[in-house]
Amino acid sequence: MLLQIARARTPWLTHIARAIKAAGSGWGITVLGLGTVAALMIFRRWRHLIVFLGSLFVLTEIAALVYDNVARPRPVGVSIIGGWGGYATPSPPVMMVTIIFVGITYGLVVAGRARSLAKKIGFVVVAIFGLSRLYLAVDHPADVLMGIVLSIAVGVLAFRIFTPNEVFPVAYRRGKTAHLDVTGRRGEAIRNAVRDQLGLTVMGAKPVGLESSGGSTPLRLEVEGDAKTYVFAKLYARSHVRADRWYKMWRTILYGTLEDETPFQTVRRFVEYEDYMLRLLRDSGIPVPAPYGIVEITPEREYMMVMEFFQGAVEIGEAVVDDQIIDQGLDMLRKLWDSGVAHRDIKPGNLMVRDGKLLLIDAAFAQVRPSPWRQAVDLANMMLVLAVRSDAERVYNKALKYFSPEEIAEAFAATRGVASPSQLRTFMKADGRDLLREFRALAPTHRPIAIQRWSVRRVVTAVTTVLVIALISHVGIEAFLPVQNLAVSKPSECLPSNTLILAAQAVPSAASLPCIATLPSGWKLAGAIITTGRAQFWLDSDRAGRRAVTVTLTDRCDVSGAEQVPSDEPGATRYEKPLELTPRLHVLRSYVFEGGCATYSFDFAPGVPSSFILDADKALSFIPRSMLVDYVERHVGLALCGRGASCPV
């Protein structure tokens, strides 16, 4: 196939192919990859970003295993007319271009026609890029195909498992990702489940209160009856459980053990807990919605809690707050304290007013037998909510009927920043008055209560999170850098091998190639880089130090200033150039032969005697290129293009 493509080469096509290859292998792919990361951050698609970088990390690890174990040289039997670096399988540039387009398609493009179009565009771009590399003969067809297949398999699988479109849709409309679409198939499933499990016929479903709800999808269901009858429902999915887990983990990292931050593990437990808390609060005399039951939409994936709908009620932020409402709010907190329950989410969106009666909703985060700190914060938040619609002094004087001055002082000493829900903080900021300061001035003086709680769990979680993010970021950013000089791991022993064939392809004019004969005790191959025009490897020594010897093969070398000495290698002229003798030995030795030059750089640690050069001499030797040409001819039936084997194209 490569021969057929090579026969179609023309100067203008070669120029275009090299430009395309440069864009996909150089800084162009770096800009595209980091641009994708930046776009995901700008649009706050954090889950998609983590999946993208995570899939990139997994792909890199899988590809590294294939790369090192296959160790395939570049194509033979056809002239390579483009730059390359390292082994061929799988093609790293093709792999990176493909995974980036997978990230763009599944992380930034809306599902539907737009995503289908993005897939087609991505396919065309990857195909053109792959064809350009085949045209230049830097990759085999299988290298390109494997790079594409690995990238699509890892990337698409990761996005479909961890960011399914049904749960985490890519959308450019306003709204929280917690809010699920209740039309189409999900809407039909909701109607069927409510009918079969609760005996109610749903006539319509409408999302309500989305602004103040981030942990579920709140719905108002119209059910069949003599008149318009409504019930309230909260739809939970596995995404809400994962969000709860992330939310509590970040709170643990940022603020320590403020309270019980144990996350729920299943959707079923999530909804069961709220149903239980509603019944407990109702039994304690708290005016909460009457629970009607739990509906299973999809086993272990989606559940819905159905309860009473407070028809005609408005949020307290839109209601007139008089003395009666203030008394009801403070009495509600007193009952919560006496019952040993904390609501943990006292905010305007969870307090409703209907016909002069204050009502409490959303018991999802309520807690039995809370800490004194948690109860104190609930009291302060209730007083703040009431004061936003009235004034601090009025609420404080009313509170003295239910709580002691010391209890109120303790509440405001414990409440600041994250202790209040974000919606309440927004209301207080818009109000303009410093209500916290006013309440603290009215209450007895109390030293601030720290909200930071250090624990082993907090430290371990924080350190682990930082390390994981750093590792993924490092691998991700490193993967986006131009892929040219990939290391090779197989030793360059003085026998025909894929690594030496690759070195022969790097410098096709060289009549001989440096290789490793026998490593003396204490010496080891530390690394190698083989790329267009250069093949290099280096040795470490337990006494001479790291990179004690570096061997570089090129087509020519500069021997100016060097002294010619008798050569120990047949067919090669030897030059020596001491750069430093003390305190450390640094000598350059060059072997010049037909079509090439091998340079040995001896760079020993201080105090190592020059006699160590004899050990290095024992480790290094040369292999004739003709031996590799014969080996490729016998085993592959193709020519190792260059000296001793011409190629038709």
C-alpha positions in Angstrom: 0.0 0.0 0.0 2.8 2.4 0.9 4.5 1.7 -2.4 1.3 2.5 -4.3 0.9 5.8 -2.4 4.6 6.6 -2.9 4.3 6.2 -6.7 1.8 9.1 -6.6 4.2 11.5 -5.0 4.6 15.0 -6.6 6.5 18.0 -5.4 3.3 20.0 -4.5 1.7 17.0 -2.8 4.8 16.4 -0.8 4.8 20.1 0.3 1.2 19.8 1.5 1.7 16.5 3.2 4.7 17.9 5.1 2.7 20.9 6.2 -0.2 18.8 7.4 2.2 16.5 9.3 4.0 19.4 10.9 0.6 20.9 12.1 -0.5 17.6 13.6 2.9 16.6 15.2 4.1 20.0 16.3 2.8 23.0 18.2 -0.5 23.0 16.3 -1.7 20.0 18.2 -0.4 21.5 21.4 -2.6 24.6 20.8 -5.6 22.5 19.9 -5.2 20.2 23.0 -4.7 23.0 25.5 -7.4 25.0 23.8 -9.8 22.1 24.4 -8.8 22.0 28.1 -9.3 25.8 28.3 -12.7 25.6 26.7 -13.9 22.9 29.1 -12.8 25.1 32.0 -14.4 28.2 30.6 -17.8 26.4 30.2 -17.3 24.9 33.6 -17.5 21.3 32.3 -15.4 20.0 35.1 -16.6 16.4 34.9 -16.0 16.3 31.2 -12.5 17.9 31.7 -11.6 15.2 34.3 -12.8 12.5 32.0 -10.9 13.9 29.1 -7.6 14.2 31.0 -8.2 10.8 32.6 -8.9 9.1 29.3 -5.7 10.8 28.0 -3.8 9.4 30.9 -5.2 5.9 30.4 -4.6 6.1 26.6 -1.0 7.2 27.2 -0.3 4.2 29.5 -1.9 1.7 27.2 0.0 3.1 24.2 3.2 3.0 26.1 2.8 -0.7 26.7 2.2 -1.4 23.0 4.9 1.0 22.0 7.6 -0.7 24.2 6.6 -4.3 23.5 6.0 -4.1 19.8 9.1 -1.8 19.2 8.3 -1.6 15.5 10.7 0.3 13.2 9.6 2.6 10.5 8.4 1.3 7.1 10.9 -0.5 4.9 10.9 -0.9 1.1 9.9 2.7 0.5 11.8 6.0 0.9 10.8 7.9 4.1 10.5 11.6 3.2 9.3 13.1 6.5 10.6 13.5 9.9 9.9 11.0 12.7 11.0 10.0 16.1 10.9 6.7 18.0 9.1 3.5 17.2 6.2 3.5 14.8 3.4 1.6 16.6 0.9 3.0 17.5 1.4 6.3 15.8 1.5 8.8 18.6 0.6 11.9 16.6 -2.4 10.2 15.0 -3.4 9.0 18.5 -3.2 12.5 20.0 -5.2 14.2 17.1 -7.9 11.5 17.5 -8.3 11.7 21.2 -8.5 15.5 21.1 -11.3 15.4 18.6 -13.0 12.9 20.7 -12.7 15.3 23.7 -14.1 18.2 21.6 -17.0 16.1 20.2 -18.2 14.7 23.5 -17.2 17.5 25.8 -18.0 20.7 23.9 -20.6 19.8 21.2 -24.3 19.4 21.9 -25.6 15.9 21.2 -27.7 15.5 18.1 -27.1 16.8 14.6 -24.2 19.1 15.9 -22.4 16.2 17.4 -23.0 14.0 14.3 -21.5 16.7 12.2 -18.5 17.1 14.6 -17.9 13.3 14.3 -17.8 13.6 10.5 -15.5 16.6 10.6 -13.2 14.8 13.1 -13.1 11.7 10.9 -12.1 13.8 7.9 -9.4 15.6 9.8 -7.9 12.4 11.2 -8.1 10.7 7.9 -6.3 13.5 6.1 -3.7 13.6 8.8 -3.2 9.8 8.7 -3.0 9.8 4.9 -0.3 12.5 5.0 1.8 10.4 7.2 1.3 7.4 5.0 2.2 9.5 2.0 5.5 10.5 3.6 6.0 6.8 4.7 6.7 7.7 8.3 4.0 5.3 9.5 2.7 1.9 8.4 -1.1 1.7 7.8 -1.4 -0.5 10.9 0.3 2.2 13.0 -2.3 4.8 11.9 -5.2 2.4 12.3 -4.1 1.3 15.8 -3.7 4.9 17.0 -7.2 5.8 15.8 -8.8 2.6 17.3 -7.1 3.0 20.7 -8.1 6.7 21.0 -11.7 6.1 20.0 -12.1 3.0 22.2 -10.6 4.7 25.3 -12.1 8.2 24.8 -15.6 7.3 23.7 -15.9 4.5 26.3 -14.8 6.9 29.1 -17.2 9.7 28.1 -20.2 7.3 27.7 -19.5 5.6 31.1 -18.7 8.7 33.2 -20.6 11.5 31.4 -23.6 9.8 29.7 -25.5 12.4 27.7 -28.8 11.5 29.5 -27.2 12.5 32.9 -24.6 15.1 31.9 -25.8 16.7 28.7 -23.6 19.3 26.9 -25.8 22.3 26.7 -25.3 26.1 26.3 -28.5 27.1 28.1 -28.6 28.5 31.6 -29.3 26.1 34.4 -27.6 23.6 36.7 -26.4 20.3 35.5 -28.3 18.7 38.4 -31.5 19.4 36.6 -32.5 16.5 34.3 -34.6 16.8 31.2 -38.1 15.4 32.0 -39.4 15.3 28.5 -39.3 12.5 26.0 -38.5 9.0 27.2 -37.8 10.0 30.8 -41.1 11.9 31.0 -43.0 8.9 29.7 -41.2 6.6 32.2 -42.2 9.0 35.0 -45.8 9.0 34.1 -45.9 5.2 33.9 -44.0 4.7 37.2 -46.3 7.1 39.1 -49.4 5.4 37.7 -48.2 1.9 38.4 -46.7 2.5 41.8 -48.8 5.2 43.4 -52.0 4.9 41.4 -51.8 8.6 40.2 -52.4 9.6 36.6 -49.9 12.4 35.7 -51.3 14.9 33.3 -48.2 17.1 33.1 -44.8 17.7 34.7 -43.2 21.1 35.1 -39.8 21.9 36.8 -40.1 24.4 39.6 -37.8 26.1 42.0 -34.7 25.4 39.9 -32.8 28.5 41.1 -32.6 27.3 44.7 -32.2 23.6 44.0 -28.9 22.0 43.1 -29.1 18.5 44.4 -32.1 17.2 42.5 -34.7 18.0 39.8 -37.8 19.5 41.6 -41.1 18.9 39.7 -44.7 20.0 40.0 -46.8 17.1 38.8 -50.4 17.7 37.7 -52.4 14.6 38.5 -55.9 13.6 37.4 -58.7 14.7 39.8 -62.0 16.6 40.0 -60.1 19.9 39.9 -56.5 20.8 39.1 -54.5 18.8 41.6 -50.8 19.0 42.0 -48.2 17.1 43.9 -44.5 17.9 44.4 -41.8 15.5 43.3 -38.0 15.4 43.5 -36.2 13.4 40.9 -32.9 11.8 41.8 -30.4 10.1 39.6 -26.9 8.7 40.0 -25.5 12.0 38.9 -26.9 13.5 42.1 -25.2 10.9 44.2 -21.9 11.6 42.5 -22.4 15.3 42.9 -23.1 14.7 46.6 -19.9 12.7 46.9 -17.8 15.4 45.2 -19.5 18.2 47.2 -18.8 16.5 50.5 -15.2 15.6 49.5 -14.4 19.2 48.6 -16.0 20.4 51.9 -13.8 18.0 53.7 -10.7 19.3 52.0 -11.6 23.0 52.3 -13.1 23.1 55.8 -12.4 19.9 57.6 -15.0 17.9 59.5 -17.7 20.6 59.9 -20.4 17.9 60.4 -21.3 14.5 59.2 -20.0 14.5 55.6 -20.4 10.9 54.8 -21.7 10.7 51.2 -24.5 8.5 50.0 -23.5 5.5 47.9 -26.7 4.7 46.0 -29.7 6.7 44.7 -32.0 4.4 46.6 -30.4 5.3 49.9 -30.5 9.0 49.0 -34.2 9.1 48.4 -35.0 6.7 51.3 -33.1 9.0 53.7 -35.1 12.1 52.6 -38.4 10.2 52.9 -37.4 9.1 56.4 -36.5 12.7 57.4 -39.7 14.2 56.1 -41.7 11.7 58.2 -39.5 12.4 61.3 -39.9 16.1 61.0 -43.6 15.8 60.4 -43.9 13.7 63.6 -42.0 16.3 65.5 -44.6 19.0 64.6 -42.6 20.7 61.9 -44.8 21.9 59.0 -43.3 20.0 56.1 -44.9 18.4 53.0 -46.7 15.1 53.6 -44.7 12.3 51.9 -46.8 10.2 49.5 -44.2 7.6 48.5 -41.1 6.7 46.5 -41.3 5.9 42.8 -38.7 3.8 41.1 -38.1 5.1 37.5 -35.0 3.0 36.6 -33.8 0.4 39.2 -30.7 1.7 41.0 -30.4 4.6 38.6 -33.3 7.0 39.0 -35.9 7.4 41.8 -38.5 10.0 42.5 -39.9 11.1 45.9 -43.5 12.3 45.7 -45.0 14.6 48.4 -47.6 17.2 49.1 -47.4 20.4 46.9 -47.9 23.6 48.8 -50.4 25.2 46.4 -50.4 29.0 46.6 -47.2 29.2 48.7 -44.4 31.6 47.9 -40.8 31.7 48.9 -40.2 33.8 52.0 -38.0 36.1 49.9 -41.2 37.2 48.1 -43.5 37.3 51.1 -44.2 39.9 53.8 -42.5 38.9 57.0 -44.5 40.1 60.0 -44.2 39.3 63.7 -46.4 36.2 63.1 -44.0 34.7 60.5 -41.0 35.6 62.7 -42.5 33.8 65.6 -43.3 30.7 63.5 -39.7 30.6 62.2 -38.2 30.8 65.6 -40.7 28.3 67.0 -39.8 25.9 64.2 -36.1 26.1 65.2 -36.9 25.5 68.8 -38.8 22.4 67.9 -35.9 21.2 65.7 -33.6 21.7 68.7 -35.9 19.9 71.1 -36.3 17.0 68.6 -32.6 16.6 68.1 -32.7 17.4 64.4 -30.8 19.9 62.3 -32.2 21.0 58.9 -28.7 22.0 57.6 -30.1 24.0 54.7 -32.0 26.9 56.1 -32.3 29.4 53.2 -35.0 31.5 51.5 -35.7 28.9 48.9 -36.6 26.3 51.6 -39.0 28.5 53.6 -42.4 29.0 52.1 -45.3 31.2 53.2 -49.0 30.4 52.5 -51.9 32.2 54.1 -49.7 33.6 56.9 -48.2 30.2 57.8 -44.5 29.4 57.5 -43.6 26.1 55.9 -40.4 24.2 55.6 -39.3 22.1 52.6 -36.3 20.0 51.5 -35.2 17.6 54.2 -32.5 15.9 52.1 -29.6 17.2 54.2 -31.3 17.0 57.6 -29.4 15.3 60.4 -30.4 13.4 63.5 -28.5 14.3 66.8 -26.4 16.9 65.2 -23.4 18.6 66.8 -24.1 21.8 68.9 -22.2 23.7 66.2 -24.7 22.5 63.5 -27.7 23.5 65.6 -26.2 26.9 66.4 -25.7 27.5 62.7 -29.3 26.6 61.9 -30.5 29.1 64.4 -28.3 31.9 63.0 -29.4 31.1 59.4 -33.1 31.2 60.3 -32.6 34.6 62.0 -30.7 35.9 59.0 -33.4 34.7 56.6 -36.1 36.4 58.7 -34.1 39.6 59.1 -33.5 40.0 55.3 -37.3 40.6 55.0 -37.5 42.6 58.3 -34.8 43.9 60.6 -32.2 42.4 62.9 -33.4 44.1 66.2 -36.9 42.9 65.6 -35.9 39.3 65.0 -33.5 39.4 67.9 -36.1 40.5 70.4 -38.5 37.8 69.2 -35.7 35.2 69.4 -35.2 35.9 73.2 -38.6 34.2 73.8 -37.3 30.9 72.5 -33.5 31.0 73.0 -31.2 32.5 75.6 -28.9 35.4 74.8 -25.9 33.1 75.2 -27.3 30.6 72.7 -27.9 33.4 70.2 -24.4 34.8 70.7 -22.9 31.3 70.2 -25.0 30.9 67.0 -23.5 34.1 65.4 -20.0 33.3 66.7 -20.2 30.0 64.7 -21.8 31.4 61.6 -19.8 33.0 58.8 -18.9 32.3 55.2 -19.5 28.7 54.1 -21.7 28.0 57.2 -24.6 29.8 55.5 -26.1 28.4 52.2 -24.9 30.3 49.1 -28.5 31.5 48.3 -28.7 33.1 51.7 -25.3 34.8 51.3 -26.5 36.2 47.9 -29.7 37.6 49.5 -27.6 39.2 52.3 -25.2 40.7 49.8 -28.1 42.2 47.8 -29.7 43.5 50.9 -26.8 45.9 51.6 -27.1 45.8 55.4 -24.4 43.9 57.5 -26.9 41.7 59.3 -24.3 39.5 60.8 -22.6 42.5 62.4 -25.9 43.8 63.7 -26.9 40.6 65.3 -23.4 40.2 66.9 -23.7 43.8 68.3 -27.1 42.9 69.8 -26.0 39.6 71.4 -23.5 39.2 74.2 -19.9 39.2 73.2 -18.6 35.7 72.2 -15.3 34.8 70.7 -15.5 33.4 67.1 -15.9 29.7 66.8 -13.5 28.1 64.3 -15.1 26.2 61.5 -11.9 24.5 60.5 -11.6 20.9 61.8 -8.4 19.1 61.0 -8.3 15.4 60.8 -6.3 12.5 59.3 -9.1 12.0 56.8 -8.9 15.6 55.7 -5.1 15.6 55.2 -5.1 12.3 53.4 -8.0 13.3 51.1 -6.4 16.7 50.3 -2.9 15.2 49.6 -4.4 12.4 47.5 -6.5 14.8 45.5 -3.6 17.2 44.8 -1.4 14.3 43.7 -4.0 12.9 41.4 -4.7 16.3 39.8 -1.0 17.0 39.5 -0.3 13.6 37.9 -3.2 13.9 35.4 -2.3 17.5 34.6 1.3 16.6 34.1 0.6 13.7 31.8 -2.1 15.7 30.0 0.1 18.7 29.3 3.1 16.6 28.5 1.0 14.5 26.1 0.0 17.7 24.2 3.7 18.8 23.6 5.1 18.1 20.2 5.7 14.4 19.8 9.1 14.0 18.0 11.8 12.6 20.2 10.1 9.6 21.9 12.5 7.4 23.8 13.2 3.8 22.8 13.5 1.2 25.4 15.0 -1.9 23.7 18.8 -2.3 24.0 21.0 -1.6 20.9 22.8 -4.9 21.1 25.2 -5.9 18.3 22.8 -8.2 16.7 20.1 -7.5 14.1 17.1 -6.0 15.9 14.2 -3.6 15.5 16.2 -0.9 17.5 19.2 -1.2 15.2 17.0 -1.2 12.1 15.4 2.0 13.4 18.9 3.5 13.9 19.8 2.5 10.4 16.7 4.3 9.2 17.6 7.4 11.2 21.0 7.7 9.4 20.5 5.7 6.1 23.9 6.8 4.7 26.0 5.3 7.6 28.0 2.2 6.7 28.3 1.1 10.4 26.2 1.6 13.5 27.4 1.8 17.1 25.9 -0.9 19.4 26.3 -2.5 22.8 28.6 -5.5 22.8 28.9 -6.7 26.5 28.2 -4.5 29.4 30.8 -4.8 32.2 29.6 -5.1 35.8 28.1 -1.9 37.2 27.1 -0.5 33.7 23.6 -0.4 32.2 21.7 1.1 29.3 19.9 4.1 30.7 18.1 5.4 27.7 18.0 6.0 23.9 16.5 8.4 21.4 16.3 7.6 17.7 14.9 10.3 15.4 15.4 11.5 11.8 19.2 12.2 11.3 20.3 11.0 14.8 20.5 7.9 16.9 21.7 8.2 20.5 22.0 6.0 23.5 23.7 6.5 26.9 25.1 4.3 29.7 25.0 4.8 33.4 27.7 3.4 35.7 27.6 2.8 39.5 31.0 4.5 39.8 31.3 6.8 36.8 27.9 8.2 37.3 24.8 8.9 35.3 25.2 9.3 31.5 28.9 8.4 31.9 29.0 7.5 28.2 26.8 9.0 25.5 27.0 7.5 22.0 25.6 9.6 19.1 25.3 8.5 15.4 24.9 11.2 12.7 25.8 11.4 9.1 28.7 13.8 9.8 30.4 15.4 12.8 32.8 18.3 13.6 36.3 17.1 14.5 38.0 20.4 14.5 40.4 20.7 17.4 40.5 17.0 17.8 43.6 14.9 17.3 43.6 11.9 15.0 44.9 8.7 16.8 45.2 5.1 15.7 41.8 3.5 15.3 40.7 0.3 17.0 37.7 0.0 14.6 38.3 -1.3 11.0 37.2 1.1 8.3 36.9 4.1 10.7 39.2 7.0 11.5 39.4 7.9 15.2 39.7 11.3 16.7 40.2 12.3 20.4 39.4 15.7 22.0 39.9 16.1 25.8 37.5 18.8 27.1 38.3 18.4 30.8 40.7 16.2 32.7 40.3 17.3 36.4 38.4 17.2 38.6 36.3 15.2 36.3 37.2 13.5 33.0 35.3 14.7 29.9 36.6 13.4 26.6 35.0 13.3 23.1 35.9 10.5 20.8 34.7 10.4 17.2 34.8 7.5 14.7 34.4 8.8 11.1 33.4 6.2 8.5 31.6 6.0 5.2 28.4 8.0 5.4 28.5 8.5 9.1 30.1 9.5 12.3 29.8 8.0 15.8 30.7 10.3 18.7 31.5 8.9 22.2 31.2 11.4 25.0 32.9 10.2 28.2 31.8 12.3 31.1 32.8 10.7 34.4 32.0 11.7 38.0 34.8 13.6 39.9 37.5 11.3 41.1 36.9 8.5 38.6 40.2 7.5 36.9 40.6 7.6 33.2 41.1 3.8 33.2 37.3 3.5 33.3 37.4 4.4 29.6 38.7 0.8 29.0 35.5 -0.6 30.6 33.4 1.6 28.3 35.4 0.4 25.3 34.6 -3.2 26.2 30.9 -2.3 26.2 30.8 -0.6 22.8 31.3 -1.9 19.3 29.9 -1.5 15.7 27.7 -3.6 13.5 27.9 -3.3 9.7 24.8 -1.9 8.0 25.1 -4.6 5.4 24.2 -7.2 8.0 20.9 -5.3 8.8 20.2 -4.9 5.1 20.5 -8.7 4.6 18.4 -9.4 7.7 15.5 -7.2 6.5 15.7 -8.8 3.0 15.5 -12.3 4.4 12.8 -11.7 7.0 10.6 -9.1 5.3 11.4 -9.4 1.7 11.9 -5.6 1.4 14.8 -3.3 1.2 16.2 -1.3 4.1 16.4 1.9 2.1 19.7 3.7 2.2 23.3 2.6 1.8 23.5 -0.9 0.3 19.8 -1.1 -0.6 18.1 1.3 -3.0 14.3 1.7 -3.1 12.2 2.3 -6.2 10.4 5.3 -4.6 
